[in-house]
Amino acid sequence: MVMNLSRALPVFSAAFVVLYLAATHFNLALFTYHPAQGELEFLTRPPKGGAPAMYWYGWIATAAVGACVVAAISLAVPDRLAARVWPGWTPIIAVVVMLAFVYLLRGWFLPSIGLILK
Amino acid sequence: MTTALLLFHGLLSAALIGAITHQMLGAWWPARAASGAFFSRFRAVNVASYTNAIIVMFVIDAFVGGVLLYPIYRIGARLVIENMRLRAPVGLFDLKEHFLTIALGLLPAYWYFWRRPLVAEHATVRKLLTAIIAFAVWFGFLVGHFTNNIRGLW
């Protein structure tokens, strides 16, 4: 039983990284933390009192909840079919998502690279 | 208190780097024969036994860095660095945050593929997952150290 449940773990990991990218890009935070006020608010909320709001915890929560759902659904797939899926997809998806983050954050680096190359 | 937490975070990260690097080298470049040479002995250890310790250290380090220290950085050091118009360090710190979150999410798969008895067909997946987590840990350590040199938490 435990061994059967554990086969959902690679699915959880693959789903988590994809959902984390989506949650970050579309700002789908399950909750917002206001560090200056020490307050938590449900879903994505704007910053308060001129201090920045933190969405990172909310993005992780969104991705974790979504990945749990995907992993639970994957358990419905028969063992025979699940065994056909190549387990190497989990690290490959993670590398692709890491490269996507580099691309999405390129605006922070391009001016510096331009200065170095000048 | 913040300085003590930052020191603990740095020390735990150094221990984590040691463990994950050791495991990665042992997985990618296992020693073929017993030898007295330092690198052969380094690579010849039973790297599967490191898995649970690495997961525990990673989770504790992520809690200290991400939950206890990150809010202090967000409303203090980061605003100063942004005002100094140092865009690349801010971007690098954001990348560190995302890479380490991805590594955190990979831990369940990492545990699954490293549990004993090791499945021979999963050797490549084990190597890849370990390398990704090792890269994220090294990247996080270096960027964190670099950012702390620009503007520490105080």
Interface residues (C-beta under 8 A of the other chain):
Chain A: S6 R7 L9 P10 F12 S13 A14 F16 V17 Y20 T24 Y33 P35 A36 A51 P52 M54 W56 Y57 W59 I60 A63 A64 A67 P87 G88 T90 P91 I92 A94 V95 V97 M98 F101 V102 L105 G107 W108 F109 P111 S112
Chain B: G66 V67 Y70 P71 I72 R74 I75 R78 L79 R87 A88 V90 G91 L92 D94 L95 E97 H98 F99 T101 I102 L104 G105 L106 L107 P108 A109 Y110 W111 Y112 F113 R115 H122 T124 V125 L128 L129 I132
